[in-house]
Amino acid sequence: MQRSLSKAVMHPLIMLLPAVCLALSGCAATKVTQVWRDESYRPVKLKNVLVVALAEVPTVQREIESRFAKQFRDRGITVTEGFRIISNDQRNAPDSREVVAAKVRELGVDAVLIIERDSGRTEKEYIPGMTIVHGTGYGMGGGGTAVVASSQPMAPTTQGYEHTNKFFGMQTQLYDAGTGKIIWFVRTETRMSGPLQEEIKPYVADVSARLFGERFF
């Protein structure tokens, strides 16, 4: 788990999320599948952070970085989104490592939060058919007579079908800018249940709650 900041920055930029929306009722659910913290790290209050989302789609990159930045600003922490200081050309350039390192020194940041895609998965679910019925009957008569009721199916009766749920995985990593070592890591899995932008918001909220619960800042 001792990955350096330089190695993370040189990670090839990948598609963060597929541009696919899954029409499924219910809210998106983010589940933590793995969490790790460097127990040897001394509890220093970090005050200035750079947020970098590794994504090929600029709108996705900005959405994630901006939402994480808001979480930091709401807590009075100085933060800079990667898209504001690193162009797409610089991210793809051979010297991208040096570019980011220079920005870290220039900004005087003491932490870097890097977000990148993890492996996703699909899950097939069988939705059983449903028969709708209506009934007829008689109320209680005088003298305590029994209720007589009957029911019969109404057409049409729905048929069972198979539905595919799509999940995307994410890795969120916090680095100490001074040593370049990772000090906190969380892997999550979120079910796609709507437009991409709607999935990012709950993911960032859930991960941020865990991050700030560690009291690094």
C-alpha positions in Angstrom: 0.0 0.0 0.0 3.1 2.3 0.2 2.5 3.8 -3.2 4.2 7.1 -3.9 2.5 10.3 -5.1 4.6 10.3 -8.2 3.4 6.8 -9.2 -0.2 7.8 -8.6 0.1 10.9 -10.8 1.7 8.9 -13.6 -1.2 6.4 -13.5 -2.6 6.4 -17.0 -5.8 8.5 -17.3 -8.8 6.2 -17.6 -12.4 6.5 -18.2 -13.9 7.1 -14.7 -17.4 6.0 -15.5 -19.2 4.7 -18.5 -21.5 7.1 -20.2 -24.5 4.9 -19.5 -27.6 5.5 -17.4 -29.5 2.6 -15.9 -33.2 3.2 -15.5 -33.9 1.7 -12.1 -36.1 2.9 -9.3 -34.5 3.7 -5.9 -31.5 5.6 -4.8 -27.9 5.0 -5.5 -26.2 3.0 -2.8 -22.4 3.3 -2.1 -20.8 0.5 -0.1 -17.3 0.5 1.3 -15.5 -2.7 0.3 -12.1 -1.9 1.8 -10.6 0.8 4.0 -7.0 1.3 5.1 -5.0 3.8 7.2 -1.3 4.1 7.9 -1.3 3.6 11.6 2.3 4.8 11.8 1.3 8.2 10.4 1.5 10.9 13.1 -1.7 12.8 13.5 -0.8 16.1 11.9 -3.7 18.5 11.1 -3.5 19.0 7.3 -4.6 22.4 6.1 -4.1 22.6 2.4 -5.2 20.0 -0.1 -5.1 19.4 -3.9 -7.9 17.2 -5.3 -7.1 15.3 -8.5 -9.6 13.0 -10.2 -8.1 10.7 -12.9 -10.7 10.8 -15.7 -10.6 11.1 -19.5 -14.0 12.9 -19.5 -13.4 16.6 -18.4 -17.0 17.1 -17.2 -16.7 14.0 -14.9 -13.3 15.2 -13.7 -14.6 18.6 -12.8 -17.8 17.3 -11.1 -15.8 15.0 -8.8 -13.1 17.5 -8.0 -15.6 20.3 -7.4 -17.8 18.3 -5.1 -14.9 17.1 -3.0 -13.6 20.7 -2.9 -16.9 21.9 -1.5 -16.7 19.3 1.3 -13.2 20.8 2.3 -14.3 24.4 2.0 -17.4 23.8 4.1 -14.9 22.8 6.9 -12.6 25.8 6.4 -9.9 23.8 4.7 -7.9 25.4 1.8 -8.4 23.3 -1.4 -7.6 23.5 -5.1 -9.2 21.5 -7.8 -6.8 19.8 -10.2 -8.6 21.1 -13.3 -7.9 24.7 -12.3 -4.1 24.3 -12.4 -3.4 21.2 -14.6 -4.6 21.1 -18.2 -5.5 18.0 -20.0 -2.4 18.3 -22.2 -0.2 18.5 -19.1 -1.9 15.4 -17.6 -1.1 13.4 -20.7 2.4 14.8 -21.2 5.5 12.6 -20.5 6.6 15.1 -17.8 3.2 15.1 -16.0 4.9 13.9 -12.8 7.2 17.0 -12.8 4.3 19.3 -13.6 2.2 18.1 -10.7 5.1 18.1 -8.3 5.8 21.7 -9.3 2.2 22.7 -8.6 2.3 21.0 -5.2 5.4 23.1 -4.3 3.9 26.2 -5.7 0.6 25.9 -3.8 2.3 24.8 -0.6 -0.2 21.9 -0.2 0.4 19.4 2.5 -2.0 16.7 1.2 -3.2 15.4 -2.2 -6.5 13.5 -2.6 -6.5 11.3 -5.7 -9.6 9.6 -7.0 -9.6 6.9 -9.7 -11.8 4.2 -11.0 -11.6 0.7 -9.6 -12.9 -2.5 -11.3 -16.7 -2.5 -11.7 -19.1 -5.4 -12.1 -22.6 -6.3 -13.3 -25.2 -8.4 -11.4 -28.2 -10.0 -12.9 -31.5 -10.0 -10.9 -34.7 -11.8 -11.7 -37.9 -9.8 -11.1 -40.8 -12.2 -10.6 -44.1 -11.7 -12.4 -47.1 -10.3 -10.5 -50.7 -11.2 -10.7 -53.2 -8.5 -9.9 -56.5 -9.6 -8.3 -59.7 -8.0 -7.3 -62.3 -9.4 -5.0 -66.0 -9.3 -4.3 -67.7 -10.0 -1.0 -70.5 -9.3 1.5 -70.2 -7.5 4.8 -71.2 -8.9 8.1 -74.9 -9.3 8.2 -77.2 -9.2 11.2 -76.7 -12.0 13.7 -73.1 -12.4 12.9 -73.4 -13.9 9.4 -70.0 -14.8 7.8 -68.3 -12.8 5.0 -68.4 -14.5 1.6 -65.6 -13.3 -0.7 -64.1 -14.4 -4.0 -61.2 -13.2 -6.1 -60.1 -13.6 -9.7 -57.1 -12.5 -11.7 -57.2 -9.3 -13.8 -55.6 -9.3 -17.2 -52.9 -8.7 -18.0 -50.7 -10.5 -15.5 -47.1 -9.2 -15.6 -44.4 -11.6 -16.7 -41.1 -12.1 -14.8 -38.0 -10.7 -16.4 -34.3 -10.5 -15.9 -32.7 -7.1 -15.0 -28.9 -6.3 -15.0 -27.6 -4.0 -12.3 -24.4 -2.2 -13.0 -21.9 -1.2 -10.3 -18.8 1.0 -10.6 -15.9 0.8 -8.2 -13.8 3.7 -7.0 -10.5 4.2 -5.1 -10.0 7.3 -3.1 -6.5 7.9 -1.8 -5.0 10.6 0.5 -1.3 11.3 0.2 1.0 13.2 2.5 2.6 15.8 0.1 5.8 15.9 2.1 6.7 12.2 1.9 4.6 11.3 -1.1 3.2 8.3 0.8 -0.4 7.2 1.0 -1.9 7.6 4.5 -5.5 6.7 3.9 -7.3 4.6 1.3 -10.9 3.6 0.7 -12.4 1.4 -2.0 -16.1 1.7 -2.7 -18.8 0.3 -4.9 -21.8 2.2 -6.1 -24.9 0.9 -8.0 -25.8 2.9 -11.1 -29.4 4.0 -10.7 -29.6 7.2 -12.6 -27.6 9.8 -14.6 -23.9 10.0 -13.9 -24.0 13.3 -12.1 -26.6 11.9 -9.7 -24.3 9.1 -8.8 -21.3 11.3 -8.0 -23.0 13.4 -5.4 -23.8 10.5 -2.9 -20.5 8.9 -3.6 -18.6 12.0 -2.6 -20.8 12.6 0.4 -20.3 9.1 1.7 -16.5 9.0 1.2 -16.1 12.5 2.6 -17.9 11.5 5.8 -15.4 8.7 6.3 -12.4 10.8 5.4 -13.2 13.6 7.9 -14.0 11.0 10.5 -10.3 10.1 10.5 -9.5 13.6 11.7 -6.6 14.2 9.4 -7.8 17.8 8.9 
